[in-house]
Amino acid sequence: MTAMNETLHPGQTIDVVGEDLDQQGRGLARWNGWVIAVPELLPGEEAKVKVQQRQRRMWLARRVEIISSSPHARRPPCILARDCGGCSLQHLSVEAQNTWKQERLTNTLTRIGQLDPDVNALVSPDRESLGYRNRALIPVRRDGLKVRLGYYKRGSHRIVNLNHCPVLDPRLDDLIAPIKKDLESTRWPMDSDLQGQPGLRHLGLRIGVRTGEVLITLISATRSLEGVEELSAVWMRRWPQLKGVTLNLQPQRSNAVFGEQTICLQGQDSVEERFCALSLELGTTTFFQVNTPRAERVVEQIRDWLTRVEANQRVIDAYCGIGTIALPLAAAGHRVTGLEISPASVRHAGRNAARNRLNTTQFLDGDVAQHLQDLLPMHDALVVDPPRKGLEANVLAMIRNHPPKRLVYLSCDPATLARDLKQLAGDSGPYRIERVQPMDFFPQTSHLECLVLMSRISCATAPETA
């Protein structure tokens, strides 16, 4: 009988030592051949844990008692951190978070990508480890006369009730408690999961970090919220920085927070953000990175990498969204074509281009691979910012078949990045890796962004970074 077959059962208490963290920020330990995942367990900590549930070759457990703690453990800045699913690493010092993220990226590139590039030091926050989020989408539920407003408890749909969130921009955080009090004074049904009577589902808050302009959005399954226009008017009079209140209708029982229709109740349906010296319009459903200073740093790095090697390049920005990468590149003198599957985002990017009088850009909606087939042979550089799942196989094939001189890859998942780099810069790939720059967009969480510069093997080495 192997050690793996030794009995474990729900409710059993065992002693474990944390060895690592997983992608969700849970501590990983081993016990007689089993992997044990434990929230709040840090590497090096010894703890008693209670086994709860088996998932394939792993058991989930909860921490019962710390026998010896990590020197990197700290009291979480938020009193709700243990339950709230919004953050996963608040119990770990910021310095140790940075070290773990850097090591995780390096190990993932080696293990999955079979690559061994030099990885630059993580660009981590100085004053922005808290109070950095420029947007919040917060589930709501009515519990008798009270309103529960907050993020879900880890692994559940139970709302952890909050009045403050320290990772939010303080100007948004200050709005939560008074808005919650106002919502309690209404008679609206509220249920984020749409299990009962249709009503309010989420509260949306957005701020232009550089401008201070605020947008409040009520996300509801129904248009029939008695007195919603009057309450919106009260908010507009109360907060001068509030530029508008919108109502987004999401009647579908799905994981999508937003529905297709948005109604402007008061003021305007967007705010202005100043980004890389440009003016951007951000609406209710606009995707924009939640950490404005860090997103700006990424775009500045891309711009510097490309501009220093060659001015006035023809650049493709794939998965361009509303133009947050394309427009600063155009402002630096490049001719940029943005590709995006969403027609609404393409229209939004076009408005932002016109807003900044940038006429060296064009934005095309539709399938990225199809556009690349036509455009790659005529362009000098390609920037890709794909979703978490990484590049699709047909996009990778298109790049391998028609590699532009330079390729910049912005990734939000180290595992899919490593998988794609193996195809692009492995033994049979057309590129060599010039720079690997991890960026911490999401302090207090296990998420990690990474920027990679590649040059076609037939081209000269890229210049030194700043």
Secondary structure, 3 states (H helix, E strand, C coil): CCHHHCCCCCCCEEEEEEEEECCCCCEEEEECCEEEEECCCCCCCEEEEEEEEEECCEEEEEEEEEEECCCCECCCCCCCCCCECCCCCCCECHHHHHHHHHHHHHHHHHHCCCCCCCCCCCECCCCCCCCCECEEEEEEEEECCEEEECCEECCCCCECCCCCCCCECHHHHHHHHHHHHHHHCCCCCEECCCCCCCCEEEEEEEECCCCCCEEEEEEECCCCCCCHHHHHHHHHHHCCCEEEEEEEECCCCCCCCCCCEEEEEEECCEEEEEECCEEEEEECCCCCCCCHHHHHHHHHHHHHHHHHHCCCCEEEEECCCCCCCHHHHHHCCCEEEEEECCHHHHHHHHHHHHHCCCCCEEEEECCHHHHHHHHHHHCCEEEECCCCCCCCHHHHHHHHHCCCCEEEEEECCHHHHHHHHHHHHCCCCCEEEEEEEEECCCCCCCCCEEEEEEEECCCCCCCCCC
